[in-house]
Amino acid sequence: MAGLTTFLTMAYIIFVNPTILGDAGMPKDAVFVATCLAAAIGTLIMGLYANYPIGMAPGMGLNAYFAYAVVLGMGVPWQTALGAVFLSGCLFVLVSVLGLREMIVNGIPPSLRTAITVGIGMLLALIALKSAGLVVANPATMVTAGDLHKAPALMAIFGFLLIVTLDRLKVKGAILIGIIAVTVLSFFFGGNKFNGLVSAPPSIAPTLLQLDVPAALSMGVLNVVLVFFLVELFDATGTLMGVANRAGLLVEGKMKRLNKALLSDSVAIVAGSALGTSSTTAYIESAAGVQAGGRTGLTAVTVAVLFLACLFIAPLAGVVPAYATAPALLFVACLMLRELGEIDWSDTTESVPAAITALVIPFTYSIAEGIAFGFITHAVLKLTTGRAREVKPVVWIIAAVFVFRFAYL
């Protein structure tokens, strides 16, 4: 029951991920298969090796950065972007094996870690509103409200309100129900066509082992690897600690098998990039399964089996329009914004860099730019206010890397 509960709360990714990566020019059918397989492999490793009730799948925010910032924004081929994901995964494996994770995470200010999450949430919100037709481009103001008389926009609004309502009423799988409801409406009001429910899985050949690692090693893409790595590290650590805390699995505030869990996460990233999807990460939705009684890796094994079963519903995944997944993106974005309350707004050397990070990410359509501006601002403000000793070495190093990138790349 716990495994089924977790699966229902995170199954939306099998519809959302192919839509987002499809915008980057990747074959949607192959991405659908890669998403299911990467989720199953990552979750299975988490269950059998780390023995935690935590589901894994391609991460929201990371897939948006992959598609819209790296591929579409920087003009990097998706094969090269997959190579960057692979390298970030290898770096993550190395950090996990050597036990350096704690040093890196503890060295980075909590305000910046929080701001990155908030900024990614705002970027997801912008993408969702654009996909729903609620926000459109405008030459005078850059963005403006879309045509609210059109069916896709109205259906997206309905889907969003439905998801929030169901979630508030604690209905299992609220996000998934919202996506399915809007998809059903699209057959009546959006001109969508039904292509069947079950079929043999599509071929994964178009994305399998298509990653271009040599191209990703070029200087222009190395900062992309760094961003993938940092976001993966914060996202995974925060999620694992949060779910473990909810499950009562923390001993003196620590996870006994944290390194095993992180190693599971990093191996899943490497496997996912080889299959053809953006970075895999632990899902905070796993807390729903914990609430239903999940305490061991058996919960994760159940989730993995259900993701494998999804390989046979490709026709259903193929008919889900972008405006049906947009409400799910927007809801996830809203949940990510609640992290703002954790920032110390009384200390401007902490709050201003955090605000800069969160604002620059959506306004530049790039997680990388937001992180860069945030780290540099934090280091400079601590230096100019005579508090340079408060800055950990890892922050100086990351800030210097980004300054070098802006100056010479």
Contacts in CASP RR format, 6 or more apart in sequence:
PFRMAT RR
TARGET T0000
AUTHOR 0000-0000-0000
METHOD contacts of the structure
MODEL  1
MAGLTTFLTMAYIIFVNPTILGDAGMPKDAVFVATCLAAAIGTLIMGLYA
NYPIGMAPGMGLNAYFAYAVVLGMGVPWQTALGAVFLSGCLFVLVSVLGL
REMIVNGIPPSLRTAITVGIGMLLALIALKSAGLVVANPATMVTAGDLHK
APALMAIFGFLLIVTLDRLKVKGAILIGIIAVTVLSFFFGGNKFNGLVSA
PPSIAPTLLQLDVPAALSMGVLNVVLVFFLVELFDATGTLMGVANRAGLL
VEGKMKRLNKALLSDSVAIVAGSALGTSSTTAYIESAAGVQAGGRTGLTA
VTVAVLFLACLFIAPLAGVVPAYATAPALLFVACLMLRELGEIDWSDTTE
SVPAAITALVIPFTYSIAEGIAFGFITHAVLKLTTGRAREVKPVVWIIAA
VFVFRFAYL
1 292 0 8 1.000
1 293 0 8 1.000
2 53 0 8 1.000
2 289 0 8 1.000
2 290 0 8 1.000
2 292 0 8 1.000
2 293 0 8 1.000
2 294 0 8 1.000
2 299 0 8 1.000
2 302 0 8 1.000
3 53 0 8 1.000
3 289 0 8 1.000
3 292 0 8 1.000
3 294 0 8 1.000
3 299 0 8 1.000
3 300 0 8 1.000
3 302 0 8 1.000
3 303 0 8 1.000
3 306 0 8 1.000
4 302 0 8 1.000
4 306 0 8 1.000
5 172 0 8 1.000
5 288 0 8 1.000
5 289 0 8 1.000
5 291 0 8 1.000
5 292 0 8 1.000
6 53 0 8 1.000
6 55 0 8 1.000
6 283 0 8 1.000
6 285 0 8 1.000
6 286 0 8 1.000
6 288 0 8 1.000
6 289 0 8 1.000
6 292 0 8 1.000
6 299 0 8 1.000
6 303 0 8 1.000
7 302 0 8 1.000
7 303 0 8 1.000
7 306 0 8 1.000
7 307 0 8 1.000
8 172 0 8 1.000
8 173 0 8 1.000
8 176 0 8 1.000
8 288 0 8 1.000
9 172 0 8 1.000
9 173 0 8 1.000
9 174 0 8 1.000
9 175 0 8 1.000
9 176 0 8 1.000
9 285 0 8 1.000
9 288 0 8 1.000
9 289 0 8 1.000
10 55 0 8 1.000
10 57 0 8 1.000
10 283 0 8 1.000
10 285 0 8 1.000
10 286 0 8 1.000
10 303 0 8 1.000
11 173 0 8 1.000
11 176 0 8 1.000
11 306 0 8 1.000
11 310 0 8 1.000
12 175 0 8 1.000
12 176 0 8 1.000
12 179 0 8 1.000
12 325 0 8 1.000
12 328 0 8 1.000
13 35 0 8 1.000
13 39 0 8 1.000
13 57 0 8 1.000
13 58 0 8 1.000
13 59 0 8 1.000
13 60 0 8 1.000
14 32 0 8 1.000
14 35 0 8 1.000
14 36 0 8 1.000
14 39 0 8 1.000
14 307 0 8 1.000
14 310 0 8 1.000
14 317 0 8 1.000
15 179 0 8 1.000
15 317 0 8 1.000
15 320 0 8 1.000
15 324 0 8 1.000
15 325 0 8 1.000
15 328 0 8 1.000
16 60 0 8 1.000
16 63 0 8 1.000
16 179 0 8 1.000
16 325 0 8 1.000
16 328 0 8 1.000
16 329 0 8 1.000
17 31 0 8 1.000
17 32 0 8 1.000
17 35 0 8 1.000
17 57 0 8 1.000
17 58 0 8 1.000
17 63 0 8 1.000
17 277 0 8 1.000
17 278 0 8 1.000
18 28 0 8 1.000
18 29 0 8 1.000
18 31 0 8 1.000
18 32 0 8 1.000
18 35 0 8 1.000
18 317 0 8 1.000
18 318 0 8 1.000
19 28 0 8 1.000
19 131 0 8 1.000
19 320 0 8 1.000
19 322 0 8 1.000
19 325 0 8 1.000
20 63 0 8 1.000
20 64 0 8 1.000
20 66 0 8 1.000
20 67 0 8 1.000
20 68 0 8 1.000
20 127 0 8 1.000
21 28 0 8 1.000
21 31 0 8 1.000
21 63 0 8 1.000
21 66 0 8 1.000
21 67 0 8 1.000
21 78 0 8 1.000
21 277 0 8 1.000
21 278 0 8 1.000
22 28 0 8 1.000
22 31 0 8 1.000
22 67 0 8 1.000
23 67 0 8 1.000
23 68 0 8 1.000
23 72 0 8 1.000
24 66 0 8 1.000
24 67 0 8 1.000
24 68 0 8 1.000
24 71 0 8 1.000
24 72 0 8 1.000
24 78 0 8 1.000
24 81 0 8 1.000
25 71 0 8 1.000
25 78 0 8 1.000
26 78 0 8 1.000
26 206 0 8 1.000
26 207 0 8 1.000
26 276 0 8 1.000
27 206 0 8 1.000
27 207 0 8 1.000
28 318 0 8 1.000
29 202 0 8 1.000
29 203 0 8 1.000
29 206 0 8 1.000
29 314 0 8 1.000
29 318 0 8 1.000
30 202 0 8 1.000
30 203 0 8 1.000
30 204 0 8 1.000
30 205 0 8 1.000
30 206 0 8 1.000
30 207 0 8 1.000
30 208 0 8 1.000
30 276 0 8 1.000
31 207 0 8 1.000
31 276 0 8 1.000
31 277 0 8 1.000
32 202 0 8 1.000
32 314 0 8 1.000
32 317 0 8 1.000
32 318 0 8 1.000
33 201 0 8 1.000
33 202 0 8 1.000
33 203 0 8 1.000
33 204 0 8 1.000
33 275 0 8 1.000
33 311 0 8 1.000
33 314 0 8 1.000
34 204 0 8 1.000
34 207 0 8 1.000
34 208 0 8 1.000
34 272 0 8 1.000
34 275 0 8 1.000
34 276 0 8 1.000
34 277 0 8 1.000
35 57 0 8 1.000
35 58 0 8 1.000
35 277 0 8 1.000
36 201 0 8 1.000
36 307 0 8 1.000
36 308 0 8 1.000
36 310 0 8 1.000
36 311 0 8 1.000
37 204 0 8 1.000
37 272 0 8 1.000
37 275 0 8 1.000
37 307 0 8 1.000
37 308 0 8 1.000
37 311 0 8 1.000
38 56 0 8 1.000
38 57 0 8 1.000
38 58 0 8 1.000
38 268 0 8 1.000
38 271 0 8 1.000
38 272 0 8 1.000
38 275 0 8 1.000
38 276 0 8 1.000
38 277 0 8 1.000
38 280 0 8 1.000
39 55 0 8 1.000
39 56 0 8 1.000
39 57 0 8 1.000
39 58 0 8 1.000
39 280 0 8 1.000
39 303 0 8 1.000
39 304 0 8 1.000
39 307 0 8 1.000
40 304 0 8 1.000
40 305 0 8 1.000
40 307 0 8 1.000
40 308 0 8 1.000
41 268 0 8 1.000
41 271 0 8 1.000
41 272 0 8 1.000
41 304 0 8 1.000
42 55 0 8 1.000
42 56 0 8 1.000
42 264 0 8 1.000
42 265 0 8 1.000
42 267 0 8 1.000
42 268 0 8 1.000
42 271 0 8 1.000
42 280 0 8 1.000
42 304 0 8 1.000
43 54 0 8 1.000
43 55 0 8 1.000
43 56 0 8 1.000
43 57 0 8 1.000
43 300 0 8 1.000
43 301 0 8 1.000
43 303 0 8 1.000
43 304 0 8 1.000
43 307 0 8 1.000
44 300 0 8 1.000
44 301 0 8 1.000
44 304 0 8 1.000
45 56 0 8 1.000
45 264 0 8 1.000
45 267 0 8 1.000
45 268 0 8 1.000
46 52 0 8 1.000
46 54 0 8 1.000
46 55 0 8 1.000
46 56 0 8 1.000
46 261 0 8 1.000
46 264 0 8 1.000
46 265 0 8 1.000
46 268 0 8 1.000
46 282 0 8 1.000
46 297 0 8 1.000
46 300 0 8 1.000
47 53 0 8 1.000
47 54 0 8 1.000
47 264 0 8 1.000
47 296 0 8 1.000
47 297 0 8 1.000
47 298 0 8 1.000
47 299 0 8 1.000
47 300 0 8 1.000
47 301 0 8 1.000
47 304 0 8 1.000
48 297 0 8 1.000
48 301 0 8 1.000
49 260 0 8 1.000
49 263 0 8 1.000
49 264 0 8 1.000
50 257 0 8 1.000
50 260 0 8 1.000
50 261 0 8 1.000
50 263 0 8 1.000
50 264 0 8 1.000
50 297 0 8 1.000
51 257 0 8 1.000
51 260 0 8 1.000
51 296 0 8 1.000
51 297 0 8 1.000
52 240 0 8 1.000
52 243 0 8 1.000
52 244 0 8 1.000
52 249 0 8 1.000
52 257 0 8 1.000
52 261 0 8 1.000
52 296 0 8 1.000
52 297 0 8 1.000
52 300 0 8 1.000
53 243 0 8 1.000
53 247 0 8 1.000
53 286 0 8 1.000
53 289 0 8 1.000
53 290 0 8 1.000
53 294 0 8 1.000
53 295 0 8 1.000
53 296 0 8 1.000
53 297 0 8 1.000
53 298 0 8 1.000
53 299 0 8 1.000
53 300 0 8 1.000
54 239 0 8 1.000
54 240 0 8 1.000
54 243 0 8 1.000
54 261 0 8 1.000
54 282 0 8 1.000
54 283 0 8 1.000
54 286 0 8 1.000
54 300 0 8 1.000
55 282 0 8 1.000
55 283 0 8 1.000
55 285 0 8 1.000
55 286 0 8 1.000
55 300 0 8 1.000
55 303 0 8 1.000
56 264 0 8 1.000
56 265 0 8 1.000
56 268 0 8 1.000
56 280 0 8 1.000
56 281 0 8 1.000
56 282 0 8 1.000
56 283 0 8 1.000
56 300 0 8 1.000
57 280 0 8 1.000
57 281 0 8 1.000
57 283 0 8 1.000
57 307 0 8 1.000
58 272 0 8 1.000
58 277 0 8 1.000
58 278 0 8 1.000
58 279 0 8 1.000
58 280 0 8 1.000
58 281 0 8 1.000
59 235 0 8 1.000
59 278 0 8 1.000
59 279 0 8 1.000
59 280 0 8 1.000
59 281 0 8 1.000
59 283 0 8 1.000
60 120 0 8 1.000
60 124 0 8 1.000
60 329 0 8 1.000
60 332 0 8 1.000
61 120 0 8 1.000
61 121 0 8 1.000
61 123 0 8 1.000
61 124 0 8 1.000
61 231 0 8 1.000
61 367 0 8 1.000
62 228 0 8 1.000
62 231 0 8 1.000
62 232 0 8 1.000
62 235 0 8 1.000
62 278 0 8 1.000
62 279 0 8 1.000
62 281 0 8 1.000
63 277 0 8 1.000
63 278 0 8 1.000
63 279 0 8 1.000
64 120 0 8 1.000
64 123 0 8 1.000
64 124 0 8 1.000
64 127 0 8 1.000
65 120 0 8 1.000
65 123 0 8 1.000
65 227 0 8 1.000
65 228 0 8 1.000
65 231 0 8 1.000
65 278 0 8 1.000
65 366 0 8 1.000
65 367 0 8 1.000
65 368 0 8 1.000
66 81 0 8 1.000
66 85 0 8 1.000
66 278 0 8 1.000
66 279 0 8 1.000
67 278 0 8 1.000
68 123 0 8 1.000
68 127 0 8 1.000
68 365 0 8 1.000
69 365 0 8 1.000
69 366 0 8 1.000
69 367 0 8 1.000
69 368 0 8 1.000
70 76 0 8 1.000
70 81 0 8 1.000
70 84 0 8 1.000
70 224 0 8 1.000
71 77 0 8 1.000
71 78 0 8 1.000
71 81 0 8 1.000
73 365 0 8 1.000
73 366 0 8 1.000
74 224 0 8 1.000
76 84 0 8 1.000
76 221 0 8 1.000
76 224 0 8 1.000
77 212 0 8 1.000
77 215 0 8 1.000
79 210 0 8 1.000
79 211 0 8 1.000
79 212 0 8 1.000
79 215 0 8 1.000
80 212 0 8 1.000
80 215 0 8 1.000
80 216 0 8 1.000
80 221 0 8 1.000
81 216 0 8 1.000
81 221 0 8 1.000
81 224 0 8 1.000
81 278 0 8 1.000
82 207 0 8 1.000
82 210 0 8 1.000
82 211 0 8 1.000
82 212 0 8 1.000
82 273 0 8 1.000
82 276 0 8 1.000
82 278 0 8 1.000
83 211 0 8 1.000
83 212 0 8 1.000
83 213 0 8 1.000
83 215 0 8 1.000
83 216 0 8 1.000
83 273 0 8 1.000
84 216 0 8 1.000
84 221 0 8 1.000
84 224 0 8 1.000
84 225 0 8 1.000
84 228 0 8 1.000
85 211 0 8 1.000
85 228 0 8 1.000
85 269 0 8 1.000
85 272 0 8 1.000
85 273 0 8 1.000
85 278 0 8 1.000
85 279 0 8 1.000
86 211 0 8 1.000
86 213 0 8 1.000
86 216 0 8 1.000
86 269 0 8 1.000
86 270 0 8 1.000
86 273 0 8 1.000
86 274 0 8 1.000
87 213 0 8 1.000
87 216 0 8 1.000
87 217 0 8 1.000
87 225 0 8 1.000
88 225 0 8 1.000
88 226 0 8 1.000
88 228 0 8 1.000
88 229 0 8 1.000
88 232 0 8 1.000
88 269 0 8 1.000
88 279 0 8 1.000
89 228 0 8 1.000
89 229 0 8 1.000
89 232 0 8 1.000
89 266 0 8 1.000
89 269 0 8 1.000
89 270 0 8 1.000
89 273 0 8 1.000
89 279 0 8 1.000
90 266 0 8 1.000
90 270 0 8 1.000
91 225 0 8 1.000
91 229 0 8 1.000
92 229 0 8 1.000
92 232 0 8 1.000
92 233 0 8 1.000
92 262 0 8 1.000
92 265 0 8 1.000
92 266 0 8 1.000
92 269 0 8 1.000
93 263 0 8 1.000
93 266 0 8 1.000
93 267 0 8 1.000
93 270 0 8 1.000
94 100 0 8 1.000
95 101 0 8 1.000
95 104 0 8 1.000
95 233 0 8 1.000
95 262 0 8 1.000
95 266 0 8 1.000
96 259 0 8 1.000
96 262 0 8 1.000
96 263 0 8 1.000
96 265 0 8 1.000
96 266 0 8 1.000
97 263 0 8 1.000
99 259 0 8 1.000
101 233 0 8 1.000
101 237 0 8 1.000
101 258 0 8 1.000
101 259 0 8 1.000
101 262 0 8 1.000
103 394 0 8 1.000
104 233 0 8 1.000
104 394 0 8 1.000
105 113 0 8 1.000
105 233 0 8 1.000
105 234 0 8 1.000
105 237 0 8 1.000
106 392 0 8 1.000
107 392 0 8 1.000
107 393 0 8 1.000
107 394 0 8 1.000
107 395 0 8 1.000
108 234 0 8 1.000
108 392 0 8 1.000
108 394 0 8 1.000
108 395 0 8 1.000
108 398 0 8 1.000
109 350 0 8 1.000
109 353 0 8 1.000
109 378 0 8 1.000
109 395 0 8 1.000
110 342 0 8 1.000
111 343 0 8 1.000
111 344 0 8 1.000
111 350 0 8 1.000
111 351 0 8 1.000
111 353 0 8 1.000
111 354 0 8 1.000
111 378 0 8 1.000
112 353 0 8 1.000
112 354 0 8 1.000
112 357 0 8 1.000
112 371 0 8 1.000
112 374 0 8 1.000
112 375 0 8 1.000
112 378 0 8 1.000
113 234 0 8 1.000
114 339 0 8 1.000
114 340 0 8 1.000
114 342 0 8 1.000
114 343 0 8 1.000
114 354 0 8 1.000
115 343 0 8 1.000
115 353 0 8 1.000
115 354 0 8 1.000
115 355 0 8 1.000
115 356 0 8 1.000
115 357 0 8 1.000
115 358 0 8 1.000
115 374 0 8 1.000
116 230 0 8 1.000
116 231 0 8 1.000
116 234 0 8 1.000
116 357 0 8 1.000
116 358 0 8 1.000
116 361 0 8 1.000
116 367 0 8 1.000
116 370 0 8 1.000
116 371 0 8 1.000
117 234 0 8 1.000
117 235 0 8 1.000
117 336 0 8 1.000
117 339 0 8 1.000
118 336 0 8 1.000
118 337 0 8 1.000
118 339 0 8 1.000
118 340 0 8 1.000
118 354 0 8 1.000
118 357 0 8 1.000
118 358 0 8 1.000
119 336 0 8 1.000
119 357 0 8 1.000
119 358 0 8 1.000
119 359 0 8 1.000
119 361 0 8 1.000
119 362 0 8 1.000
119 367 0 8 1.000
119 370 0 8 1.000
120 231 0 8 1.000
120 336 0 8 1.000
120 361 0 8 1.000
120 367 0 8 1.000
121 332 0 8 1.000
121 333 0 8 1.000
121 336 0 8 1.000
121 337 0 8 1.000
121 362 0 8 1.000
122 333 0 8 1.000
122 337 0 8 1.000
122 358 0 8 1.000
122 359 0 8 1.000
122 361 0 8 1.000
122 362 0 8 1.000
123 361 0 8 1.000
123 362 0 8 1.000
123 365 0 8 1.000
123 367 0 8 1.000
124 329 0 8 1.000
124 330 0 8 1.000
124 332 0 8 1.000
124 333 0 8 1.000
124 336 0 8 1.000
125 329 0 8 1.000
125 330 0 8 1.000
125 333 0 8 1.000
125 334 0 8 1.000
125 362 0 8 1.000
126 135 0 8 1.000
126 362 0 8 1.000
126 365 0 8 1.000
127 329 0 8 1.000
128 326 0 8 1.000
128 327 0 8 1.000
128 328 0 8 1.000
128 329 0 8 1.000
128 330 0 8 1.000
128 333 0 8 1.000
129 135 0 8 1.000
129 326 0 8 1.000
129 330 0 8 1.000
130 136 0 8 1.000
131 156 0 8 1.000
131 322 0 8 1.000
131 323 0 8 1.000
131 325 0 8 1.000
131 326 0 8 1.000
131 329 0 8 1.000
132 152 0 8 1.000
132 153 0 8 1.000
132 156 0 8 1.000
132 157 0 8 1.000
132 322 0 8 1.000
132 323 0 8 1.000
132 326 0 8 1.000
132 327 0 8 1.000
132 330 0 8 1.000
133 146 0 8 1.000
133 147 0 8 1.000
133 150 0 8 1.000
133 152 0 8 1.000
133 153 0 8 1.000
133 156 0 8 1.000
133 323 0 8 1.000
133 326 0 8 1.000
134 145 0 8 1.000
134 146 0 8 1.000
134 148 0 8 1.000
134 153 0 8 1.000
134 156 0 8 1.000
134 157 0 8 1.000
135 143 0 8 1.000
135 144 0 8 1.000
135 145 0 8 1.000
135 146 0 8 1.000
136 143 0 8 1.000
136 144 0 8 1.000
136 145 0 8 1.000
136 146 0 8 1.000
136 147 0 8 1.000
137 143 0 8 1.000
137 144 0 8 1.000
138 144 0 8 1.000
146 153 0 8 1.000
147 153 0 8 1.000
148 154 0 8 1.000
151 189 0 8 1.000
151 190 0 8 1.000
152 190 0 8 1.000
152 321 0 8 1.000
152 323 0 8 1.000
153 323 0 8 1.000
155 182 0 8 1.000
155 185 0 8 1.000
155 186 0 8 1.000
155 189 0 8 1.000
155 190 0 8 1.000
155 323 0 8 1.000
155 324 0 8 1.000
156 182 0 8 1.000
156 323 0 8 1.000
156 324 0 8 1.000
156 326 0 8 1.000
156 327 0 8 1.000
157 327 0 8 1.000
158 181 0 8 1.000
158 182 0 8 1.000
158 185 0 8 1.000
159 178 0 8 1.000
159 181 0 8 1.000
159 182 0 8 1.000
159 324 0 8 1.000
159 327 0 8 1.000
160 326 0 8 1.000
160 327 0 8 1.000
160 330 0 8 1.000
160 331 0 8 1.000
162 177 0 8 1.000
162 178 0 8 1.000
162 181 0 8 1.000
162 327 0 8 1.000
163 174 0 8 1.000
163 175 0 8 1.000
163 177 0 8 1.000
163 178 0 8 1.000
163 327 0 8 1.000
163 328 0 8 1.000
163 331 0 8 1.000
164 331 0 8 1.000
164 334 0 8 1.000
166 173 0 8 1.000
166 174 0 8 1.000
166 177 0 8 1.000
166 178 0 8 1.000
167 174 0 8 1.000
167 175 0 8 1.000
167 331 0 8 1.000
171 177 0 8 1.000
172 288 0 8 1.000
175 328 0 8 1.000
175 331 0 8 1.000
175 332 0 8 1.000
178 324 0 8 1.000
178 327 0 8 1.000
178 328 0 8 1.000
179 320 0 8 1.000
179 324 0 8 1.000
179 325 0 8 1.000
179 327 0 8 1.000
179 328 0 8 1.000
182 321 0 8 1.000
182 323 0 8 1.000
182 324 0 8 1.000
182 327 0 8 1.000
183 192 0 8 1.000
183 319 0 8 1.000
183 320 0 8 1.000
183 321 0 8 1.000
183 324 0 8 1.000
186 192 0 8 1.000
186 319 0 8 1.000
186 321 0 8 1.000
186 323 0 8 1.000
186 324 0 8 1.000
187 193 0 8 1.000
187 194 0 8 1.000
190 321 0 8 1.000
192 319 0 8 1.000
192 321 0 8 1.000
193 319 0 8 1.000
194 319 0 8 1.000
195 315 0 8 1.000
195 318 0 8 1.000
195 319 0 8 1.000
196 315 0 8 1.000
196 316 0 8 1.000
197 313 0 8 1.000
197 315 0 8 1.000
197 316 0 8 1.000
198 312 0 8 1.000
198 313 0 8 1.000
198 315 0 8 1.000
198 316 0 8 1.000
199 312 0 8 1.000
199 314 0 8 1.000
199 315 0 8 1.000
200 312 0 8 1.000
201 311 0 8 1.000
201 312 0 8 1.000
201 314 0 8 1.000
202 314 0 8 1.000
204 275 0 8 1.000
204 276 0 8 1.000
207 275 0 8 1.000
207 276 0 8 1.000
207 277 0 8 1.000
208 274 0 8 1.000
208 275 0 8 1.000
208 276 0 8 1.000
209 274 0 8 1.000
210 276 0 8 1.000
211 273 0 8 1.000
211 274 0 8 1.000
211 276 0 8 1.000
215 221 0 8 1.000
216 224 0 8 1.000
216 225 0 8 1.000
219 409 0 8 1.000
220 409 0 8 1.000
223 368 0 8 1.000
223 372 0 8 1.000
223 401 0 8 1.000
223 402 0 8 1.000
223 405 0 8 1.000
223 409 0 8 1.000
224 368 0 8 1.000
226 398 0 8 1.000
226 401 0 8 1.000
227 367 0 8 1.000
227 368 0 8 1.000
227 371 0 8 1.000
228 279 0 8 1.000
230 371 0 8 1.000
230 398 0 8 1.000
231 279 0 8 1.000
231 367 0 8 1.000
231 371 0 8 1.000
232 265 0 8 1.000
232 266 0 8 1.000
232 269 0 8 1.000
232 279 0 8 1.000
232 281 0 8 1.000
235 281 0 8 1.000
235 282 0 8 1.000
236 261 0 8 1.000
236 262 0 8 1.000
236 265 0 8 1.000
236 281 0 8 1.000
236 282 0 8 1.000
237 258 0 8 1.000
237 262 0 8 1.000
239 281 0 8 1.000
239 282 0 8 1.000
239 283 0 8 1.000
239 284 0 8 1.000
239 286 0 8 1.000
240 255 0 8 1.000
240 258 0 8 1.000
240 261 0 8 1.000
240 262 0 8 1.000
240 265 0 8 1.000
240 282 0 8 1.000
241 250 0 8 1.000
241 255 0 8 1.000
241 258 0 8 1.000
242 284 0 8 1.000
242 287 0 8 1.000
243 282 0 8 1.000
243 284 0 8 1.000
243 286 0 8 1.000
243 287 0 8 1.000
243 290 0 8 1.000
244 250 0 8 1.000
244 255 0 8 1.000
245 253 0 8 1.000
246 287 0 8 1.000
246 290 0 8 1.000
246 291 0 8 1.000
247 290 0 8 1.000
247 294 0 8 1.000
247 295 0 8 1.000
249 255 0 8 1.000
249 256 0 8 1.000
249 295 0 8 1.000
255 261 0 8 1.000
261 282 0 8 1.000
265 280 0 8 1.000
265 281 0 8 1.000
265 282 0 8 1.000
268 280 0 8 1.000
269 279 0 8 1.000
269 280 0 8 1.000
269 281 0 8 1.000
271 280 0 8 1.000
272 280 0 8 1.000
273 279 0 8 1.000
289 299 0 8 1.000
290 299 0 8 1.000
293 299 0 8 1.000
340 358 0 8 1.000
343 350 0 8 1.000
343 351 0 8 1.000
343 354 0 8 1.000
344 350 0 8 1.000
344 351 0 8 1.000
345 351 0 8 1.000
348 381 0 8 1.000
349 378 0 8 1.000
349 381 0 8 1.000
349 382 0 8 1.000
349 385 0 8 1.000
349 387 0 8 1.000
350 378 0 8 1.000
352 377 0 8 1.000
352 381 0 8 1.000
353 374 0 8 1.000
353 375 0 8 1.000
353 377 0 8 1.000
353 378 0 8 1.000
353 381 0 8 1.000
354 374 0 8 1.000
356 370 0 8 1.000
356 373 0 8 1.000
356 374 0 8 1.000
356 377 0 8 1.000
357 370 0 8 1.000
357 371 0 8 1.000
357 373 0 8 1.000
357 374 0 8 1.000
357 377 0 8 1.000
360 366 0 8 1.000
360 369 0 8 1.000
360 370 0 8 1.000
360 373 0 8 1.000
360 374 0 8 1.000
361 367 0 8 1.000
361 369 0 8 1.000
361 370 0 8 1.000
361 371 0 8 1.000
364 370 0 8 1.000
371 402 0 8 1.000
372 402 0 8 1.000
372 405 0 8 1.000
372 406 0 8 1.000
375 395 0 8 1.000
375 398 0 8 1.000
375 399 0 8 1.000
375 402 0 8 1.000
376 399 0 8 1.000
376 402 0 8 1.000
376 403 0 8 1.000
378 391 0 8 1.000
378 395 0 8 1.000
378 399 0 8 1.000
379 391 0 8 1.000
379 395 0 8 1.000
379 396 0 8 1.000
379 399 0 8 1.000
382 388 0 8 1.000
382 390 0 8 1.000
382 391 0 8 1.000
383 391 0 8 1.000
END
